[in-house]
Amino acid sequence: IDQQKKTAGPDFAPDIQATFGAEWQTYQAILPEHQKEFEQYFDLAASQSFRGKRVCDLGCGNGRRSYFLRNLCREMVLVDFSDAIFVARKNLADSRHCLFFQCDLKQLPFRENFADFLFCLGVLHHLPTPCLAEIRMLKKFAPTLLIYLYYNLDNRPFYFRWLFGIITLLRRQTSRVHRPFLRKVFSLAGVYGLYRPLIYLGFLLNPLGLSKYIPLYEAYHDKSRRRIEQDVYDRFFTGIEQRVSRKDILQLQKDFAVVKISDQPPFYHFLCQN
C-alpha cells in the first residue's frame, strides 16, 4: 500500500522519508551485529509469547528486527513510509506470513487493536511532531508497545552532552547534503575521524576500567566498519532528532497501565502496556 503520497499532511517530512529510503537502499544487508541488537531491544519482551500472535514492526527499515522475530509469531506486519519497505520485502522474501505496507505511521490504514504486539524502534524521534504524543496515539493499535527513543544523555557525564552539542551543530549542516557520493564520503570520514578514534581510546582505557567514560565506546566497540558507517549516515543526515530523559518517558504512566524502562542500552527502550 502506497498511501502517503496521496494523503500526506502538514506533519509529513519528505526529507526524512527520502533520507531513510536512501539509507536502507545503501545499507541493505542484515548483519551479524543486528542479531545482538535485536536481543538488546527485546530484553523487556523476553517473557512475551509471540506464538499465534500478530506482530507489527512500525518503521521497519530494511527489516533487520523482523528478520529475527519472523519465526516466533503467526504473522508479521511491516510498515515503513520510505522505499526501505522494498528492501525489507527482499530481505524477508522467504517468509510468506510477512505483510508489507508503505504508509505514514500517522495515517495507518489499520483498525484498532489490529496487532497483539507493536514495536517502533528508533523512529518516533525523527518525526516533526512530539514523539511522546505519538506513542499515546499508537496505544490504540496494540495492547503492548515496545519503543526506542534517543536519550538526552541524562545518565552520562557532562562532557558527553558537550560533544553531543557539537555534533548537533554539525548535523544541522550535514543534513542539508543530499548527493549520495558526498554522503558516502562523509560517512567514511565519520567512521575513521570520530568513531574509530574514540573506540580505540576506549580499548586503551579498558584495562583500567575507564572505557565507560569514553563516548561511543560501549555502543560500537564490537561493531564492524559497515555497521558503524550506517549509523554515521543515520546520525548526520537526518534533519529531525528529538531526545528524551527517563523522567520524560515516565510521564506516559498517565496513559498506560505499565511503563517499564530497560536499565540496559540502547537508551532508552521501554515497554508500554494498556
Secondary structure, DSSP 8 states (H G I E B T S, - for coil): -B-HHHH--TT--HHHHHHHHHHHHHS----HHHHHHHHHHGGGGTT---TT-EEEEET-TTSTTHHHHGGGSSEEEEEESSTHHHHHHHHTTT-TTEEEEE--GGG----TT--SEEEEES-GGGSSS-HHHHHHHHGGG-SEEEEE--B-STTS-HHHHHHHHHHHHHHHHHTT---HHHHHHHHHHHIIIIIHHHHHHHHHHGGGT-GGGSTTHHHHTT--HHHHHHHHHHHHS-S----B-HHHHHGGGGT-SEEEE-SSSSSSEEEEE-
